[in-house]
Amino acid sequence: MTATPGTPSTQSYPPSPTGRTRRGSGVRDVLTLMSVPVVVALVLPAAFAGGGTRRWFGGRAESQRAEAQAAKDAAAAAFYELDTAQRDLRISVETITAVDDSPAARRAVADFAALGTRIDEVSQRYIQAVDAHDLDHDGLEAATAARARSELTAAKDELVRVKQELDRFGNSLGPLLGKAETQLARLAPAVERARQALLGASNALDAVREKGLGADDLAARLAALSPELTRLNQGAGQHGVAQTLERAERVQREAAAIRAEAERLPERAAEIDHRLVSLRTRAQALTTRAGQVDPVLSELRRRFAAACWQDLQQVPAQAEQNVRQAELKLREAQAAREAQRWPDATSLLSTVRALLNSTDEAVSAAGDRLARLNAVQKDPQAEIERTRFAIRDAQRLAMTGRTTPDPRHARPLDDAVGRLERAVGSLEGRHPDYWHFLTETEAVRQTVAGVVSRIRDERGGGAAH
């Protein structure tokens, strides 16, 4: 059988040792030869391909490389977390230092700086560990990969520990940070309120001037706040948060006070006008009343002993002098009102009122003295009984719930009895001193009232306990 060209003949193979042709073996050899180009086609592209494809050196080396790469990735994640936490915490520390200059705040800054040094150290060791090992190197040995994994894991552990220290420090800043954030939250509204208060004060002054009223003192006070407004506009970055807050609140208070005084100025002017008229009328009335003191003194001198009226001798002259002084101050107050010097006018009117009050008391004292002396001269027994009743009432109170009185209460009451008897005895004679009698009985009643008050206080305290 002639073979087809290009097709091997079965007769071309050597015989097998048994004399049989190796047909099956020849087929297998042909199949093997035919498969060679396929294998080459699969291997060659892989051998020349780019993109970091590694050669295969055995299972253990690749396993160590993978573990080292995992350690590198974990260290990188820890480094990123630490860096992020440090950045966030730096903002918190800067917030605190912008607001707080207390010893606790300064200590927090120092502690954060120390942590920063520690972070720099562990970060440097992490970077050195990363730079020391090229995990993408084709010839990376298993031992080198294992050493890289160990160093990167140690670096990661250090980064994690420092991150934990940083977290604990951040938690400790809670009170300081809360206080600082509260102040920062108050800052912008406080500055705005100060600006609005200044604007309100300025508008109030303009409204007052339109009514023809002067407010020079208020305008001067408002002008004095202008530098403070400039500092507020410069901001907390230049002057500090705490100082800016304090300045804003102070400016607001002062501007609000200026505005309130400006808004009240028309009412104040009307009040001063009313007081001028009222005090002028009162001074005129006191002039008339002071003229009536001399007849009262004349009757006192005629009917009673000298001790009853000697202290009133200077009343007419003193009343005249006081009224004259009050009228002078009224003219000065009127001039201050016309010049719109409101504080001066108010002060002068207060002086006038004090002068007229003392004059009124002196003039009234003469008439009251005569009335009281007339009453006691007519019926001294009424004054005596009034005083005795007060003493007996106090004695009954002192004995309530007791068989014997407390010496602290009995002694002053016994003294009061004796003093009353001596006062009654002073009425005997041709020219009794009724005024001494009246002052003595009044003094006895005051003493008795003091004893009653002490007894009630003591018993009230005992009941409370």
Disulfide bonds with the S-S distance in Angstrom:
none
